[in-house]
Amino acid sequence: MIEETTPVPAAPRRSLPAVRRRTAAALALGALLLAVAGDPISTATDSGPLWPRPAGSTPDRIATAGGDSHVPLRVGSADRLHRLFDRLGYDLDAVADGAAAVPPVELAALPPDLGELEPVDRRKAVFIRALLPIVIGANDAVLAERAELEAVLVAVDSGRPVPPGAPIRIRRLAERYGLAGLAPDGDGIRRLLRRVDGVPVSLAVAQAISESGWGTSRFARAGNALFGQWTWTAGAGIVPAARGSGASHRVRAFRTLGDSARAYLLNLNTHPAYAGLRAARASARRDRGALPGGVDLAGHLTRYSERGEDYVRDIVTLIRQNRLSRLDRATLADPVRLAGRDGGRIGGRDDG
């Protein structure tokens, strides 16, 4: 379990043209999903709060939200979700081989009957397919912030003027990533870059599998909690059934699965317990120019769980047994081109 005390980060700001483009893409993609799934579509605000979920509520509709590169969905059953993914041409082998990108459709919550889906291999595949857009989308938001910092650093190191507003933006990022008061100079930006970075997809997926029981735990179903984050704020989470006498922690609950993933990334990127993970990641960046694999970073998670080394071994086993490393380079399909396709495989990579 991790100690989570920071708020869920907001999505990075976009320019007005970009927001309009993504909004149009989301609406078009929503229409495409309507045609594929044959279900009613409503806005996320129309469908009411996502957590806590009303007792007995099993919404049999898809809810879309515009303005981002993915579309939050609410799907009433695991079988319906499986069929939706199949109709989208969403195939994990094709994604792993680089022949297809991941459709940018993000679940707001897992289907309540996911644990009943048979056979087990299908249930596991549905969970991984549901998780990938969430993890990749959260990673992409962090990597966009990183790219902005790297561009400013190039300007600083070369003596060129930095973009207007960059120092203010850097100070805000530094505060969110636990480095309040950081100077927006070259040394400060390099320090911040150690925190503003992604996490291997394989590692995030393996931890979600472990912490949520393949999406079937009480915390995942009732609170969209994928990563077992703890909180000590009253009313902000779910009391574990096996909590010891005198303990006051709860498992933190979230409005959406995406919020859970964003909080997970921010926690790994800021908490002192994971300084070793961040150092190993930065070293790999320097040596290879890319993120390391999930197995490479798993050894730095001994403090994520009270189980220590046993937890790390379980995470490594999950990565290897489920061949999750092959998904580390998976990307989200462009929603504009995806929504605009006329025929052909919906899940395929964009041509050219």
Phi, psi and chi 1 to 4 in degrees:
 res  aa     phi    psi   chi1   chi2   chi3   chi4
   1 MET       -  146.8  -57.4  -68.0 -177.9      -
   2 ILE  -109.3  154.7   45.5 -179.0      -      -
   3 GLU   -89.1  116.2  -58.8  178.2    2.1      -
   4 GLU  -115.7  113.9  174.9   57.0   64.3      -
   5 THR  -122.2   -6.3   58.2      -      -      -
   6 THR   -94.3  151.5   50.4      -      -      -
   7 PRO   -70.9  160.9   25.7  -33.6      -      -
   8 VAL   -67.5  127.3  176.6      -      -      -
   9 PRO   -68.4  144.4   24.8  -33.0      -      -
  10 ALA   -77.2  156.4      -      -      -      -
  11 ALA   -64.9  145.5      -      -      -      -
  12 PRO   -61.4  147.2   16.5  -24.9      -      -
  13 ARG   -70.2  145.7  -68.2 -176.7  178.1  179.6
  14 ARG  -123.2  157.5  -65.6 -175.1  174.4   88.6
  15 SER   -67.0  159.6   65.6      -      -      -
  16 LEU   -59.3  -44.5 -175.5   58.0      -      -
  17 PRO   -60.0  -38.2  -24.4   34.5      -      -
  18 ALA   -66.4  -40.3      -      -      -      -
  19 VAL   -62.8  -44.6  169.4      -      -      -
  20 ARG   -63.1  -39.8  -74.1  173.1  175.1  167.7
  21 ARG   -64.8  -44.5  178.0  176.0  179.7  -90.5
  22 ARG   -69.7  -35.3  -69.0  -61.4  179.0 -178.6
  23 THR   -63.2  -46.1  -60.2      -      -      -
  24 ALA   -61.7  -39.7      -      -      -      -
  25 ALA   -64.7  -41.2      -      -      -      -
  26 ALA   -64.0  -41.9      -      -      -      -
  27 LEU   -65.1  -41.3  -67.7  173.8      -      -
  28 ALA   -66.0  -40.2      -      -      -      -
  29 LEU   -67.5  -35.7 -172.2   53.8      -      -
  30 GLY   -61.4  -41.1      -      -      -      -
  31 ALA   -64.5  -38.0      -      -      -      -
  32 LEU   -63.3  -43.3 -178.9  148.5      -      -
  33 LEU   -63.9  -36.4  -70.1  169.5      -      -
  34 LEU   -60.6  -43.0  173.1   61.1      -      -
  35 ALA   -67.4  -36.4      -      -      -      -
  36 VAL   -75.7  -46.2  169.5      -      -      -
  37 ALA   -89.3  -25.4      -      -      -      -
  38 GLY    71.5   22.2      -      -      -      -
  39 ASP  -108.0  154.5  -73.2  -21.4      -      -
  40 PRO   -62.5  149.2  -19.6   30.9      -      -
  41 ILE  -123.1  135.9  -65.8 -179.9      -      -
  42 SER  -136.6  168.0   61.8      -      -      -
  43 THR   -78.0  159.2   64.3      -      -      -
  44 ALA   -62.0  -35.7      -      -      -      -
  45 THR   -68.8  -34.6   52.3      -      -      -
  46 ASP   -67.5  -29.4  -70.5  -18.9      -      -
  47 SER   -83.7   -0.8   61.0      -      -      -
  48 GLY    84.8 -179.8      -      -      -      -
  49 PRO   -63.9  144.0   23.3  -32.2      -      -
  50 LEU   -90.7  -20.5  -60.4  177.4      -      -
  51 TRP  -149.8  136.4 -170.9   87.5      -      -
  52 PRO   -71.4  145.0   24.5  -31.0      -      -
  53 ARG   -76.2  136.1 -164.4  177.6  -57.8  160.2
  54 PRO   -56.7  141.1  -22.8   32.9      -      -
  55 ALA   -57.4  131.5      -      -      -      -
  56 GLY    77.2    4.5      -      -      -      -
  57 SER   -79.7  124.6  173.6      -      -      -
  58 THR  -133.2   77.6   55.4      -      -      -
  59 PRO   -59.4  127.7   21.3  -31.2      -      -
  60 ASP  -105.5   53.7 -166.9   23.8      -      -
  61 ARG  -149.3  166.3   63.0 -177.5  178.4  -84.6
  62 ILE  -107.3  129.4  -62.2  176.2      -      -
  63 ALA  -110.4  129.2      -      -      -      -
  64 THR  -112.3  152.0   65.4      -      -      -
  65 ALA  -134.3  128.7      -      -      -      -
  66 GLY   -87.1  176.9      -      -      -      -
  67 GLY    91.7    5.8      -      -      -      -
  68 ASP  -141.2  179.1 -152.5  -16.9      -      -
  69 SER   -88.1    4.6   59.7      -      -      -
  70 HIS  -141.6  166.4   43.8  -98.2      -      -
  71 VAL  -121.5  111.8 -179.4      -      -      -
  72 PRO   -64.9  135.0  -20.7   33.1      -      -
  73 LEU  -122.3  150.9  -52.4  175.4      -      -
  74 ARG  -124.1  118.3  -64.9 -176.6   71.1  174.4
  75 VAL  -122.0  131.8 -177.9      -      -      -
  76 GLY   -75.1  -19.7      -      -      -      -
  77 SER  -147.5  154.1   75.1      -      -      -
  78 ALA   -66.9  -36.9      -      -      -      -
  79 ASP   -65.1  -40.1 -178.6   67.6      -      -
  80 ARG   -63.6  -39.3 -171.5  179.4  -63.6  -89.0
  81 LEU   -65.3  -42.3 -179.1   60.7      -      -
  82 HIS   -58.0  -45.4  164.9   67.8      -      -
  83 ARG   -69.1  -34.7  -72.2 -173.7  -78.8  114.7
  84 LEU   -62.8  -46.5  172.4   62.0      -      -
  85 PHE   -60.3  -42.4  -75.3  155.8      -      -
  86 ASP   -63.2  -41.7  -78.8   -6.6      -      -
  87 ARG   -69.1  -24.0  -68.9  171.5 -175.7  171.6
  88 LEU   -80.6   -3.5  -73.3  170.9      -      -
  89 GLY    70.8   26.8      -      -      -      -
  90 TYR   -86.8  103.0 -177.2    8.7      -      -
  91 ASP  -124.9  125.3  178.6   74.4      -      -
  92 LEU   -64.9  -36.5  -71.2  177.4      -      -
  93 ASP   -63.6  -42.0  -71.0  -27.8      -      -
  94 ALA   -65.4  -38.5      -      -      -      -
  95 VAL   -64.3  -45.3  169.1      -      -      -
  96 ALA   -64.5  -35.2      -      -      -      -
  97 ASP   -78.6   -6.9  -68.3  -18.4      -      -
  98 GLY    82.1    7.9      -      -      -      -
  99 ALA   -83.5  -15.3      -      -      -      -
 100 ALA  -146.5  149.9      -      -      -      -
 101 ALA   -95.5  165.8      -      -      -      -
 102 VAL   -82.3  124.7  174.8      -      -      -
 103 PRO   -56.2  132.0  -25.1   35.1      -      -
 104 PRO   -79.8   58.7   31.8  -35.4      -      -
 105 VAL  -115.1  120.0  -70.5      -      -      -
 106 GLU  -112.6  125.8  179.8 -175.7  -59.7      -
 107 LEU   -72.1  136.0  -73.9 -177.2      -      -
 108 ALA   -76.9  -33.2      -      -      -      -
 109 ALA  -152.3  155.2      -      -      -      -
 110 LEU   -76.2  149.8  -66.5  167.6      -      -
 111 PRO   -59.0  138.1  -22.2   33.2      -      -
 112 PRO   -65.4  -20.8   22.1  -32.7      -      -
 113 ASP  -104.2   23.2   62.3  -12.3      -      -
 114 LEU   -56.3  -39.5  178.8   60.5      -      -
 115 GLY   -66.4  -12.7      -      -      -      -
 116 GLU   -97.5   -6.0  -58.8  168.8   15.3      -
 117 LEU   -70.2  131.3 -174.4   63.9      -      -
 118 GLU  -124.4  152.5  -62.6  -69.1  -14.7      -
 119 PRO   -74.0  175.1   28.8  -35.5      -      -
 120 VAL   -60.7  -40.0  172.8      -      -      -
 121 ASP   -59.7  -37.7  -72.9  -12.8      -      -
 122 ARG   -66.6  -43.2  175.9  176.9  -63.2  176.1
 123 ARG   -59.4  -43.2 -177.5 -166.7  -44.5  155.0
 124 LYS   -66.5  -41.3  -69.7 -178.5  175.2 -179.9
 125 ALA   -64.6  -39.4      -      -      -      -
 126 VAL   -63.2  -41.9  165.4      -      -      -
 127 PHE   -63.6  -45.3  178.6   70.2      -      -
 128 ILE   -65.2  -41.8  -67.0  174.7      -      -
 129 ARG   -63.8  -35.9  -72.3 -165.2  -72.6  179.4
 130 ALA   -69.7  -33.8      -      -      -      -
 131 LEU   -78.0  -34.6 -165.9   58.2      -      -
 132 LEU   -56.2  -49.5  -77.7 -178.7      -      -
 133 PRO   -61.0  -32.4  -18.9   31.3      -      -
 134 ILE   -68.5  -48.9  -65.0  166.5      -      -
 135 VAL   -67.9  -46.7  169.3      -      -      -
 136 ILE   -65.0  -39.9  -62.9  172.6      -      -
 137 GLY   -62.4  -42.9      -      -      -      -
 138 ALA   -65.5  -42.1      -      -      -      -
 139 ASN   -61.8  -43.9 -110.5  -11.5      -      -
 140 ASP   -60.2  -37.4  -77.2   -5.9      -      -
 141 ALA   -64.4  -42.0      -      -      -      -
 142 VAL   -67.4  -41.9  174.8      -      -      -
 143 LEU   -66.6  -29.0  -66.9  174.7      -      -
 144 ALA   -66.8  -40.1      -      -      -      -
 145 GLU   -63.5  -40.5  -66.2  171.4  -22.3      -
 146 ARG   -62.6  -43.7 -179.5  179.3  179.9   84.8
 147 ALA   -61.4  -37.6      -      -      -      -
 148 GLU   -64.0  -43.7 -179.1 -178.3   -7.4      -
 149 LEU   -63.6  -42.1  -71.5  172.7      -      -
 150 GLU   -62.9  -38.3  -70.8  174.4  -28.9      -
 151 ALA   -65.3  -40.3      -      -      -      -
 152 VAL   -66.4  -39.9  174.5      -      -      -
 153 LEU   -62.1  -39.9 -178.1   59.9      -      -
 154 VAL   -59.5  -43.4  168.9      -      -      -
 155 ALA   -64.8  -42.8      -      -      -      -
 156 VAL   -63.6  -47.2  169.3      -      -      -
 157 ASP   -65.9  -28.5  -73.9  -13.4      -      -
 158 SER   -93.6    0.1   62.2      -      -      -
 159 GLY    77.8   13.6      -      -      -      -
 160 ARG   -88.9  157.3  -60.5 -163.1  -51.8  -90.8
 161 PRO   -62.7  142.6  -20.6   32.3      -      -
 162 VAL   -84.5  157.4  -59.7      -      -      -
 163 PRO   -58.6  147.5  -22.4   32.7      -      -
 164 PRO   -55.9  136.5  -22.9   33.0      -      -
 165 GLY    82.1   -4.5      -      -      -      -
 166 ALA   -61.8  -44.5      -      -      -      -
 167 PRO   -59.3  -39.3  -26.6   36.9      -      -
 168 ILE   -66.5  -42.9  -65.3  175.8      -      -
 169 ARG   -62.3  -40.5  170.3   68.6  172.3  157.1
 170 ILE   -65.4  -42.4  -69.6  170.6      -      -
 171 ARG   -62.9  -38.7  -71.8 -169.4 -179.9   97.0
 172 ARG   -66.5  -41.7  -72.1  173.6  177.8  168.9
 173 LEU   -62.7  -43.3  -87.2  178.0      -      -
 174 ALA   -60.7  -40.1      -      -      -      -
 175 GLU   -65.0  -42.7 -176.5  174.4   -3.0      -
 176 ARG   -66.5  -32.4  178.1  147.7   60.7   84.1
 177 TYR   -94.1   21.3  -79.0   88.2      -      -
 178 GLY    77.9   23.0      -      -      -      -
 179 LEU  -127.1   49.6  -64.7  173.4      -      -
 180 ALA   -58.5  139.9      -      -      -      -
 181 GLY    87.6    0.7      -      -      -      -
 182 LEU   -62.6  135.0 -177.9   93.1      -      -
 183 ALA   -77.0  134.4      -      -      -      -
 184 PRO   -81.7   46.1   31.0  -34.4      -      -
 185 ASP  -104.7 -173.9   55.3   16.2      -      -
 186 GLY   -58.7  -46.7      -      -      -      -
 187 ASP   -64.3  -39.9  -70.2  -20.2      -      -
 188 GLY   -65.0  -42.0      -      -      -      -
 189 ILE   -65.0  -41.3  -65.4  171.9      -      -
 190 ARG   -62.0  -38.9  -72.0 -175.9 -178.9   87.5
 191 ARG   -65.3  -42.2 -174.2 -178.9  174.8 -163.3
 192 LEU   -66.3  -35.0 -175.6   54.3      -      -
 193 LEU   -63.2  -23.8  -79.2  168.7      -      -
 194 ARG   -66.1  -23.0  -69.6  172.4   67.5   92.2
 195 ARG  -101.0  -33.6  -63.5 -166.8  172.8 -158.7
 196 VAL   -88.2   86.8 -176.4      -      -      -
 197 ASP  -158.6  164.5 -154.2  -11.8      -      -
 198 GLY   -84.9  179.4      -      -      -      -
 199 VAL  -124.3  138.6  170.7      -      -      -
 200 PRO   -53.0  134.8  -24.0   33.0      -      -
 201 VAL   -56.3  -41.1  169.9      -      -      -
 202 SER   -61.0  -38.2   57.2      -      -      -
 203 LEU   -68.6  -46.6 -176.2   65.3      -      -
 204 ALA   -62.2  -43.1      -      -      -      -
 205 VAL   -65.2  -43.5  171.8      -      -      -
 206 ALA   -62.1  -41.4      -      -      -      -
 207 GLN   -68.0  -37.3  -71.8 -164.4  -95.2      -
 208 ALA   -64.7  -40.1      -      -      -      -
 209 ILE   -58.8  -48.4  -69.2  170.2      -      -
 210 SER   -66.5  -46.9  175.4      -      -      -
 211 GLU   -76.0  -26.7  -62.9  -68.6  -20.9      -
 212 SER  -109.3    1.8   74.0      -      -      -
 213 GLY    59.9   49.9      -      -      -      -
 214 TRP    58.0   35.1  -70.3   94.6      -      -
 215 GLY    80.9   10.5      -      -      -      -
 216 THR  -109.4   -0.5   64.5      -      -      -
 217 SER   -68.8  161.6   72.0      -      -      -
 218 ARG   -60.8  -36.8  176.7  168.5   64.7  100.3
 219 PHE   -69.2  -37.7  -51.7  116.1      -      -
 220 ALA   -69.5  -41.8      -      -      -      -
 221 ARG   -73.5  -40.3  -70.3 -177.6  -73.3  107.7
 222 ALA   -91.4  -24.6      -      -      -      -
 223 GLY  -133.8   14.7      -      -      -      -
 224 ASN    53.7   29.7  -66.9  -41.8      -      -
 225 ALA   -91.2  106.7      -      -      -      -
 226 LEU   -95.1  -22.7  -67.5  172.8      -      -
 227 PHE  -122.6   14.0  -61.9   97.7      -      -
 228 GLY    65.3   28.5      -      -      -      -
 229 GLN   -70.9  140.5  -68.5  134.8  -58.3      -
 230 TRP   -97.7  154.3  -75.8    8.0      -      -
 231 THR  -143.3  153.1 -178.7      -      -      -
 232 TRP  -113.4   13.0  -79.7  -97.8      -      -
 233 THR   -87.1  121.5  -57.8      -      -      -
 234 ALA   -60.9  133.2      -      -      -      -
 235 GLY    82.4   -0.3      -      -      -      -
 236 ALA   -98.6    5.8      -      -      -      -
 237 GLY  -164.0 -165.6      -      -      -      -
 238 ILE  -115.4  131.4  -57.3  168.5      -      -
 239 VAL   -74.2  123.3  176.8      -      -      -
 240 PRO   -64.8  139.7  -18.6   31.1      -      -
 241 ALA   -63.0  -31.5      -      -      -      -
 242 ALA   -99.5   19.9      -      -      -      -
 243 ARG   -63.7  133.2 -171.3  175.5   69.3  177.7
 244 GLY   -69.7  160.9      -      -      -      -
 245 SER   -62.8  132.6  175.5      -      -      -
 246 GLY    87.9  -12.9      -      -      -      -
 247 ALA   -77.2  150.1      -      -      -      -
 248 SER  -126.3    3.0   60.0      -      -      -
 249 HIS   -74.0  158.1   68.0  -84.9      -      -
 250 ARG  -131.2  161.1  -62.5  166.7  179.6 -106.4
 251 VAL   -86.1  121.9  173.8      -      -      -
 252 ARG   -64.2  134.5 -171.6  177.8  176.7 -173.3
 253 ALA  -103.4  155.3      -      -      -      -
 254 PHE  -133.9  155.4  -61.8   90.6      -      -
 255 ARG   -68.4  -38.6 -177.0  172.3 -177.5  -88.0
 256 THR  -137.9  165.1   68.2      -      -      -
 257 LEU   -63.7  -35.5  -60.8  172.7      -      -
 258 GLY   -61.9  -38.6      -      -      -      -
 259 ASP   -61.3  -39.4  -74.9  -15.2      -      -
 260 SER   -62.1  -43.4  177.7      -      -      -
 261 ALA   -67.5  -40.9      -      -      -      -
 262 ARG   -65.3  -39.1  -73.6 -175.5  -74.5  -86.1
 263 ALA   -67.5  -37.1      -      -      -      -
 264 TYR   -60.5  -47.6  159.2   78.4      -      -
 265 LEU   -63.3  -44.4  -73.8  176.6      -      -
 266 LEU   -62.9  -36.4 -173.0   63.3      -      -
 267 ASN   -66.2  -46.5 -156.7   37.8      -      -
 268 LEU   -63.7  -29.9  -70.2 -171.7      -      -
 269 ASN   -85.9   -6.5  -79.4  -25.4      -      -
 270 THR  -129.9  -30.1   58.7      -      -      -
 271 HIS   -70.6  136.4 -160.2  -73.6      -      -
 272 PRO   -57.4  -26.1  -23.8   33.4      -      -
 273 ALA   -63.3  -20.4      -      -      -      -
 274 TYR  -114.6   24.9  -46.7  118.0      -      -
 275 ALA   -62.0  -35.8      -      -      -      -
 276 GLY   -65.0  -38.9      -      -      -      -
 277 LEU   -62.5  -44.4 -179.1  147.2      -      -
 278 ARG   -65.8  -36.2  -63.3 -168.7  -68.6  -88.6
 279 ALA   -67.2  -41.7      -      -      -      -
 280 ALA   -66.0  -38.1      -      -      -      -
 281 ARG   -65.3  -43.7 -178.5  178.5   61.3 -172.9
 282 ALA   -64.3  -38.2      -      -      -      -
 283 SER   -63.1  -41.8  177.6      -      -      -
 284 ALA   -65.0  -37.0      -      -      -      -
 285 ARG   -60.3  -44.5  -76.7  -76.7 -167.0 -169.3
 286 ARG   -66.5  -41.2  -73.9 -168.3  -56.9  -90.9
 287 ASP   -79.7  -39.4  -64.4  -17.6      -      -
 288 ARG  -120.1   -9.2  -58.5 -167.5  -64.8  -88.3
 289 GLY    71.7   19.4      -      -      -      -
 290 ALA  -151.0  164.1      -      -      -      -
 291 LEU   -63.8  143.1  -79.9  174.4      -      -
 292 PRO   -72.5  172.0   27.8  -33.7      -      -
 293 GLY   -78.5  165.9      -      -      -      -
 294 GLY   -62.4  -40.3      -      -      -      -
 295 VAL   -61.2  -37.3  170.7      -      -      -
 296 ASP   -64.7  -33.3  -63.1  -32.4      -      -
 297 LEU   -95.4  -15.8  -68.1 -174.9      -      -
 298 ALA   -59.4  -32.7      -      -      -      -
 299 GLY   -63.7  -13.5      -      -      -      -
 300 HIS   -95.8   15.9  -60.1  -79.0      -      -
 301 LEU  -110.3   23.5  -67.3  174.6      -      -
 302 THR   -62.1  -25.3   52.4      -      -      -
 303 ARG   -94.7    1.6  -67.1 -179.5   61.5 -172.9
 304 TYR   -69.7  -31.4 -163.6   98.1      -      -
 305 SER  -132.1  151.5  166.7      -      -      -
 306 GLU   -63.8  -14.8  -64.6  170.9  -28.0      -
 307 ARG   -82.5  -10.1  -62.2  173.4   55.6 -128.3
 308 GLY    59.7 -123.3      -      -      -      -
 309 GLU   -62.4  -32.9  -66.8  -69.3  -13.3      -
 310 ASP   -63.5  -37.5  -72.8  -19.6      -      -
 311 TYR   -63.3  -45.5  176.7   80.2      -      -
 312 VAL   -59.3  -45.1  168.6      -      -      -
 313 ARG   -60.9  -38.6  -78.9 -169.3  -73.6  -89.7
 314 ASP   -65.4  -40.2  -75.9   -8.9      -      -
 315 ILE   -65.0  -44.6  -64.7  -59.1      -      -
 316 VAL   -62.0  -40.9  171.3      -      -      -
 317 THR   -63.1  -42.6  -62.4      -      -      -
 318 LEU   -62.2  -40.9  -76.7  169.1      -      -
 319 ILE   -62.3  -44.5  -68.1  173.5      -      -
 320 ARG   -75.8  -44.8  -70.9  174.4  172.5  162.7
 321 GLN   -65.7  -33.0  -74.5 -174.6  -13.7      -
 322 ASN   -99.5    8.1  -65.6  -77.5      -      -
 323 ARG    51.0   47.8  -60.7 -172.7  -62.9  156.2
 324 LEU   -77.5  -23.9  -60.9  178.9      -      -
 325 SER   -60.9  -27.7  -66.6      -      -      -
 326 ARG   -68.1  -12.3   65.0 -169.7 -174.9  131.6
 327 LEU   -96.2    1.2  -59.3  173.4      -      -
 328 ASP   -63.1  -26.3  -84.1  -19.5      -      -
 329 ARG  -101.4   11.6  -65.0 -171.9  179.0 -177.9
 330 ALA   -63.5  144.3      -      -      -      -
 331 THR  -129.2  161.1   59.9      -      -      -
 332 LEU   -84.5  139.5  -72.2  178.9      -      -
 333 ALA   -68.3  148.7      -      -      -      -
 334 ASP   -67.4  119.5 -174.8  -28.2      -      -
 335 PRO   -65.1  -28.9   22.9  -33.1      -      -
 336 VAL   -65.9  -49.9  176.2      -      -      -
 337 ARG   -71.6  -35.6  -67.5 -169.4 -179.6 -175.8
 338 LEU   -61.8  -45.7 -177.2   66.2      -      -
 339 ALA   -69.4  -26.6      -      -      -      -
 340 GLY   -90.1   -0.7      -      -      -      -
 341 ARG   -64.8  141.1  -78.9 -176.0  176.4  -86.1
 342 ASP  -121.8   91.4 -177.4   12.9      -      -
 343 GLY    85.7 -179.8      -      -      -      -
 344 GLY    79.1  178.1      -      -      -      -
 345 ARG   -80.3  122.3 -172.8  177.7 -176.9 -168.7
 346 ILE   -63.0  -37.2  -65.3  173.1      -      -
 347 GLY   -84.7    1.0      -      -      -      -
 348 GLY   -73.6  160.4      -      -      -      -
 349 ARG   -69.5  155.0  -76.0 -161.2 -176.4  -81.0
 350 ASP   -69.2  138.4  -59.2  -39.7      -      -
 351 ASP   -74.1  148.0  -63.3  -29.6      -      -
 352 GLY    74.5      -      -      -      -      -
